[in-house]
């Protein structure tokens, strides 16, 4: 088996592509001896054969996406269809599949994530798929990341098993991992090959992470009015912890009375249905805009919001 690994990593000639792709999907095949340059007669007995640097049948690929504050990376080898039946053929139903080719497909999370209600701590995991003929498939994360595909797979090392329903998709010759529906709080990781796509929802605890960072930064710089305003603004934008936001913005106003933090407080009060007080701070913010270049582009929308609040207050 060491020979198999060496040949796949260094790359065989294109004529071996069929053998490698089948092997990458867990089928037993007979592979020919690699093309090599015979060492000279005076070479040491333990000299290694020199292999030609040719393209791999299943090339290495890497895709990554930042979700909120979380970096997600998928590291895999991508097999191709080559006019064969993939699902129920090269990838048999009811058998573990390595979700790629060659070595384990690896996924890395820089922070904890939530996969369909199951929390997965930060780290790296191998990915497997268990396809079923007549029900939801299973996407599996496993602790062991240094196996050759599914060889040596041990269910006892599974971290989570997530149900995924295969969806019909336009034909795609080469296996592809890609992200969609990216938001600060989550995204979808998609596996597309042949005419099917598997969708894995990934959720992040971004607000928890941001609030922890805010606390740490403000402990170091408790009298920075801009940091206090930024912290309050984040809470207002995401409708989180209004009492905490009010504390931050009041502290900011004590340190520096400018249009920016007056407008943040106006929005916070309006969010809490206190339109009468929100109007007071909104009018003050609009008067101070001339001294705050950053807010000038927002002046039309500020006036629209003020008009809306006035209609609700009176």
GIKA-V79428 format. One line per field, one symbol per residue. ss: DSSP state (H for helix, E for strand, C for the rest). phi: phi as a letter, one per 20 degrees, with the letter a starting at -180 (. if undefined). A space follows every 50 residues. Layout:
ss = ???
phi = ???
This chain:
ss = CHHHHHHHHHCCCHHHHHHHHHHHCCCCCCCCCCCEECCCCCCCCCCCCE ECCCCCCCEEEEEEEEECCEEEEEEEEECECCCCCCECCCECCCCEECCC CCCCEEEEECCCEEECCEEECCEEEEEEEECCCCCCEEEEEECCCCCCCC CCCCHHHEEEEEEECCEEEEEEEEEEEEEEEEECCEEEEEEEEEEEEEEE EEEECHHHHHHHHHHHHHHHCCCCHHHHHHHHHHHHHCCCCHHHHHHHHH HHHHHCCCHHHHHHHHHHHHHCCCHHHHHHHHHHHHHHHHHCHHHHCCHH HHHHHHHHHHHHHC
phi = .ffgfffffenefffegfffffffeneecddffffbeffffefgfefefe efedfefcffbbcbbedmddedcddbddfdflmdfefncgdffmcfcfmr cmfgfdccdecfccdlndecfgqcbedccdecfcbgecdddcfecdeeme fngcffefebcdfcefdfbggcfdgbdbdblfcgeradedddbldccddd fddceffffffffggffffecfdeffffffffffffgdldkfffffffff ffffebecfgfffffffffffemefffgfgfffffffefgecgfegfegg fffffffffffeed
